[in-house]
Amino acid sequence: MEELIENIPHEISEEFLEQTNDFQKNAERQTIVNDEVMRAGIVAQRMADISKKYELAAITVQCFSLLQDTDISGCFSLSCLNDRKDFVAGCEGDLPATFTMLLAKMLTGSSSFMANVASIDEEFNTVVFAHCTVPRQMTEGYEITTHFETGKSVGIRGKLPLTDVTIIKLFGSDLRQYWISGGTIIDNLVNDKGCRTQIRVAMEESVEYFLEESLANHHIVILGDYVEKFMEFFEFMNFFQD
């Protein structure tokens, strides 16, 4: 974090200027000033430079430390980096969740959405997953707004397709413990009292898991039904289900 924060460039590179302009051009709506988006683009550039320097395949960022020290969120940076073919970027310093994202991209070739479990409906067996960043390639459209908890900088309200999904999380000291479920996105929500991207998912596995034995809060959402593919991998690697 020190290397990131202490060496943020004053000017954006041509590559990230193009990506930032594309981010704004393709948004359905933008409620913050252009300067805030450009500052977020500079942080994305810095994260990419550090990743290249250390030849990283994945990073996870202490987002709230970044916001506290710079008034710039990591939401656009992580979205931008997750859209890259062979890279993943996780939120809030969450190593198990970021490893889950990395494994998901290696097995499926797809980007994924790291999300909080925002609400649970036991009667209908549904869960609302939410976060302030999402890879743009997963969305059918998006708005540029603020980061929810602070009201500062950049957050992304993405609209995801109503389709089958895989919900997965790896955990444990050796990252061999897992939970997985198929599901279907049945709604995109807008609730200003929660993180910006919000989806309601009808789950195949019981939502009691989230109430009784959840492997931490963050879970990973992948578009498509990959449960069988993951299960084959877990059985081959002798992973064990919670």
Solvent accessible surface area in square Angstrom, and as a share of the most:
residue,aa,sasa,rsa
1,M,74,0.33
2,E,130,0.58
3,E,56,0.25
4,L,10,0.05
5,I,41,0.21
6,E,128,0.57
7,N,80,0.41
8,I,39,0.20
9,P,40,0.25
10,H,181,0.81
11,E,143,0.64
12,I,33,0.17
13,S,42,0.27
14,E,148,0.66
15,E,94,0.42
16,F,5,0.02
17,L,70,0.35
18,E,123,0.55
19,Q,49,0.22
20,T,0,0.00
21,N,72,0.37
22,D,58,0.30
23,F,0,0.00
24,Q,37,0.16
25,K,170,0.72
26,N,78,0.40
27,A,20,0.15
28,E,120,0.54
29,R,137,0.50
30,Q,58,0.26
31,T,71,0.41
32,I,26,0.13
33,V,100,0.57
34,N,94,0.48
35,D,106,0.55
36,E,46,0.20
37,V,0,0.00
38,M,49,0.22
39,R,89,0.32
40,A,0,0.00
41,G,0,0.00
42,I,19,0.10
43,V,0,0.00
44,A,0,0.00
45,Q,19,0.08
46,R,34,0.13
47,M,5,0.02
48,A,7,0.06
49,D,62,0.32
50,I,27,0.13
51,S,7,0.05
52,K,169,0.72
53,K,129,0.55
54,Y,110,0.42
55,E,156,0.70
56,L,70,0.35
57,A,54,0.42
58,A,28,0.22
59,I,26,0.13
60,T,34,0.20
61,V,8,0.04
62,Q,99,0.44
63,C,16,0.09
64,F,91,0.38
65,S,39,0.25
66,L,0,0.00
67,L,6,0.03
68,Q,152,0.67
69,D,90,0.47
70,T,25,0.14
71,D,64,0.33
72,I,10,0.05
73,S,1,0.01
74,G,2,0.02
75,C,11,0.07
76,F,2,0.01
77,S,0,0.00
78,L,1,0.01
79,S,1,0.01
80,C,15,0.09
81,L,1,0.01
82,N,7,0.04
83,D,40,0.21
84,R,87,0.32
85,K,172,0.73
86,D,110,0.57
87,F,16,0.07
88,V,2,0.01
89,A,1,0.01
90,G,0,0.00
91,C,8,0.05
92,E,69,0.31
93,G,31,0.30
94,D,25,0.13
95,L,125,0.62
96,P,32,0.20
97,A,0,0.00
98,T,7,0.04
99,F,73,0.30
100,T,0,0.00
101,M,3,0.02
102,L,39,0.19
103,L,13,0.06
104,A,0,0.00
105,K,16,0.07
106,M,142,0.64
107,L,48,0.24
108,T,26,0.15
109,G,62,0.60
110,S,31,0.20
111,S,7,0.04
112,S,4,0.02
113,F,0,0.00
114,M,6,0.03
115,A,0,0.00
116,N,27,0.14
117,V,30,0.17
118,A,62,0.48
119,S,58,0.37
120,I,53,0.27
121,D,52,0.27
122,E,104,0.46
123,E,146,0.65
124,F,139,0.58
125,N,39,0.20
126,T,9,0.05
127,V,1,0.00
128,V,11,0.06
129,F,0,0.00
130,A,3,0.02
131,H,9,0.04
132,C,5,0.03
133,T,12,0.07
134,V,1,0.00
135,P,3,0.02
136,R,53,0.19
137,Q,108,0.48
138,M,8,0.04
139,T,25,0.14
140,E,110,0.50
141,G,9,0.09
142,Y,11,0.04
143,E,39,0.17
144,I,0,0.00
145,T,14,0.08
146,T,31,0.18
147,H,12,0.05
148,F,61,0.25
149,E,88,0.40
150,T,57,0.33
151,G,45,0.43
152,K,90,0.38
153,S,7,0.04
154,V,0,0.00
155,G,0,0.00
156,I,0,0.00
157,R,28,0.10
158,G,5,0.05
159,K,106,0.45
160,L,1,0.00
161,P,29,0.18
162,L,113,0.56
163,T,49,0.28
164,D,71,0.37
165,V,1,0.00
166,T,0,0.00
167,I,0,0.00
168,I,0,0.00
169,K,0,0.00
170,L,0,0.00
171,F,70,0.29
172,G,25,0.24
173,S,130,0.84
174,D,82,0.42
175,L,46,0.23
176,R,73,0.27
177,Q,34,0.15
178,Y,10,0.04
179,W,15,0.05
180,I,6,0.03
181,S,2,0.01
182,G,2,0.02
183,G,4,0.04
184,T,52,0.30
185,I,1,0.00
186,I,81,0.41
187,D,55,0.28
188,N,38,0.19
189,L,38,0.19
190,V,108,0.62
191,N,75,0.38
192,D,101,0.52
193,K,178,0.76
194,G,17,0.16
195,C,12,0.07
196,R,22,0.08
197,T,0,0.00
198,Q,8,0.03
199,I,0,0.00
200,R,74,0.27
201,V,0,0.00
202,A,35,0.27
203,M,16,0.07
204,E,127,0.57
205,E,83,0.37
206,S,60,0.39
207,V,2,0.01
208,E,69,0.31
209,Y,10,0.04
210,F,19,0.08
211,L,86,0.43
212,E,133,0.60
213,E,93,0.42
214,S,40,0.26
215,L,10,0.05
216,A,46,0.36
217,N,73,0.38
218,H,15,0.07
219,H,0,0.00
220,I,0,0.00
221,V,0,0.00
222,I,0,0.00
223,L,41,0.21
224,G,22,0.21
225,D,96,0.50
226,Y,52,0.20
227,V,37,0.21
228,E,129,0.58
229,K,90,0.38
230,F,0,0.00
231,M,54,0.24
232,E,104,0.46
233,F,48,0.20
234,F,1,0.00
235,E,121,0.54
236,F,166,0.69
237,M,73,0.33
238,N,113,0.58
239,F,28,0.12
240,F,111,0.46
241,Q,86,0.38
242,D,68,0.35
